[in-house]
Amino acid sequence: MTVQTPLARVQGLGAAHSGTGHFWRQRITALALIPLAIWFVCSALTLIGADRDTAAAFLAQPVNAIAMALFVIAALYHMTLGVQVVIEDYVHDEGPKIALAVLNNFFAWIVGAACLFALVRIAA
Amino acid sequence: MAEQARTAPAARPLSPHLQIYRWPVTMATSIAHRMTGLALVAGTLVLAWWLLALAAGPQYYDAFSATARHPVGQLILFGFVWSLSFHLLNGIRHLAWDVGIGFDVHIANRTGIAAIALSLLLAIAVFAYAYAVQGLQL
């Protein structure tokens, strides 16, 4: 016996209207970011203080360019999911909440496009 | 008198707020996880600036470099490196909790202290390398 309507049961989304999709994507991106962030800290961040040629040569290497692209994509995806939760926690008025959620997504797309464009430019 | 008693708010017990509690390690790491996550939003702009400056040419990279080498720039960079290190290590704790590992209070406290200590060590190591090998100076 259930109190759910047949439609709600078919959709299986619960009170948040989005099911466990957000939770799951947050965990998958977190998992992907463990090796990528370790690479970023131990490899890319050793370029702090390095001159331009050293940094450019590092990112011109296919392995590093691909790792950096994956790190940027996974980090920005993970970031939009995390920031969305923060917005939902603290912003209760529907208007500002939606505006910030849209801004959150636009921010990630713009920063992501800029980073990937730069990576292609450096590696090419 | 009776009038006043009716309008004044009754002194009912209030639920204690943040400043009342002693800060357990797990509370500190939980708050720090969200704060470092938000700091890393700004960090993505630093990363984007670095990559764009590299792609755009030497004069743009010099501008980035000069800002990054400035003491304030280095402080921001250190904050970025530590935030990433902490969010990474504390995130591993969260993933472990998701599968039910490390929930005991004394274990959660110990891994919390470990996340704080190791993230600081990691950030200091990155900068030690930058000073010693890459010739970064204060």
Interface residues (C-beta under 8 A of the other chain):
Chain A: R27 A30 L31 L33 I34 A37 I38 F40 V41 L45 T46 L47 I48 G49 A50 R52 T54 A55 A56 L59 M68 V72 A75 L76 M79 G82 V83 V86 F107 V111 A114 C115 F117 A118 L119 R121 I122
Chain B: R34 G37 L38 L40 V41 T44 L45 L47 A48 L51 L52 L54 A55 A56 P58 Y61 D62 S65 A68 R69 L77 V81 L84 S85 L88 G91 I92 H94 L95 D98 L122 V126 F127 Y129 A130 Y131 V133 Q134 G135 L136
